[in-house]
Amino acid sequence: AGFVRNAKVNFMRLQAANDSANLDDISAFTTPEMFAEIRLNILERGNAAQETKVLSLDAEVIEVAEEPACYVVSVRFYGLIREDQEASGQPFDEIWNMSKPRDGSGGWMVAGIQQTS
């Protein structure tokens, strides 16, 4: 339950940092590869304003794996989100892969995001 609660906080944090193009915050909790992808998306949108409103958010851990160098947890996020302030909420369903070094040298980082719908 605590992991899911923290995962939801990171979900909201990433939405806010992405909307405000806060690359420093994004880099603090994403792997270098994930950061590069998000950064590219932000650069591609240019100066276009973005405001994401999360109307409902649920999360569940769907897989836990131990790899030689890290732990990997896959979390499914789903709910309603609104990116156009004039529109109604749209359902979303995605899986975030989060990793953490086994040696304890760092915390949980967003390593990948997969859209499922």
matplotlib code that plots the C-alpha trace (Angstrom):
import matplotlib.pyplot as plt

x = [0.0, 2.8, 4.6, 1.4, 0.8, 4.3, 3.9, 0.8, 2.7, 5.4, 2.7, 1.2, 4.7, 5.7, 2.5, 3.1, 6.8, 6.0, 3.3, 5.8, 8.7, 10.7, 13.6, 15.5, 12.7, 12.0, 15.7, 15.6, 13.3, 13.7, 16.5, 18.7, 16.9, 13.4, 14.6, 15.9, 12.5, 10.5, 12.9, 12.5, 8.7, 8.9, 11.3, 9.0, 6.0, 7.9, 6.2, 2.8, 1.1, 0.1, -2.1, -2.9, -5.7, -5.8, -9.5, -9.1, -6.1, -5.9, -2.7, -1.7, 1.5, 1.4, 4.9, 8.0, 11.3, 14.8, 17.5, 21.2, 21.8, 18.3, 14.8, 12.0, 8.4, 5.7, 2.8, -0.4, -2.0, -5.5, -8.2, -9.4, -7.3, -8.0, -5.3, -7.7, -9.4, -12.5, -12.9, -14.3, -12.0, -10.5, -9.7, -6.0, -4.3, -0.5, 2.2, 5.2, 8.4, 10.3, 13.8, 16.0, 19.6, 20.0, 23.0, 20.9, 22.8, 19.7, 15.9, 13.1, 13.3, 10.8, 12.5, 9.7, 6.1, 3.9, 0.5, -1.9, -4.9]
y = [0.0, 2.4, 1.7, 2.4, 5.6, 6.8, 5.7, 7.9, 10.9, 10.3, 10.1, 13.5, 15.0, 13.9, 15.3, 18.7, 18.8, 17.8, 20.6, 23.2, 21.8, 21.4, 19.3, 19.5, 17.9, 15.3, 14.3, 13.8, 10.7, 9.3, 7.2, 8.9, 7.1, 8.0, 11.6, 11.9, 10.8, 13.2, 16.0, 15.4, 15.5, 18.8, 20.3, 19.1, 20.9, 24.1, 27.0, 25.4, 25.6, 22.3, 21.8, 18.3, 17.7, 14.3, 13.7, 10.2, 8.0, 4.4, 2.3, -1.3, -3.2, -5.8, -7.2, -7.3, -8.6, -8.9, -8.3, -8.7, -5.0, -3.7, -4.3, -3.6, -2.9, -2.5, -0.3, 0.1, 3.6, 4.2, 6.7, 9.9, 12.7, 16.0, 17.7, 20.1, 22.4, 22.6, 18.9, 16.2, 13.7, 10.9, 7.5, 6.5, 3.2, 2.9, 0.9, 2.5, 0.5, 1.7, 0.5, 0.8, -0.4, -3.5, -2.1, 0.6, 3.4, 5.2, 5.4, 4.4, 5.9, 5.9, 3.7, 3.4, 4.2, 2.1, 3.2, 0.2, 1.9]
z = [0.0, 0.8, -2.5, -4.4, -2.5, -3.3, -7.0, -7.2, -5.8, -8.5, -11.1, -10.1, -9.7, -13.3, -14.7, -13.0, -14.0, -17.6, -17.8, -16.5, -18.5, -15.3, -16.6, -13.3, -11.4, -14.1, -14.1, -10.3, -10.5, -14.0, -15.5, -18.1, -20.9, -19.7, -19.1, -22.7, -24.0, -21.9, -22.7, -26.4, -26.0, -24.2, -26.8, -29.6, -28.1, -27.9, -26.1, -26.4, -23.0, -21.4, -18.4, -17.3, -14.8, -13.2, -12.4, -11.0, -10.4, -9.4, -9.3, -8.7, -8.7, -11.4, -11.4, -9.2, -10.6, -9.3, -12.0, -11.4, -10.8, -9.8, -8.6, -11.2, -10.3, -12.9, -11.8, -13.7, -13.5, -14.8, -14.4, -16.0, -17.2, -19.0, -21.1, -22.9, -20.4, -22.6, -22.9, -20.6, -18.9, -21.0, -19.7, -19.5, -18.8, -18.7, -17.1, -15.5, -14.9, -11.9, -11.0, -8.0, -7.6, -5.6, -3.8, -2.2, -3.9, -5.2, -4.9, -7.2, -10.7, -13.6, -16.2, -18.8, -19.5, -21.7, -22.9, -22.8, -24.4]

ax = plt.figure().add_subplot(projection="3d")
ax.plot(x, y, z, "-o")
ax.set_aspect("equal")
plt.show()
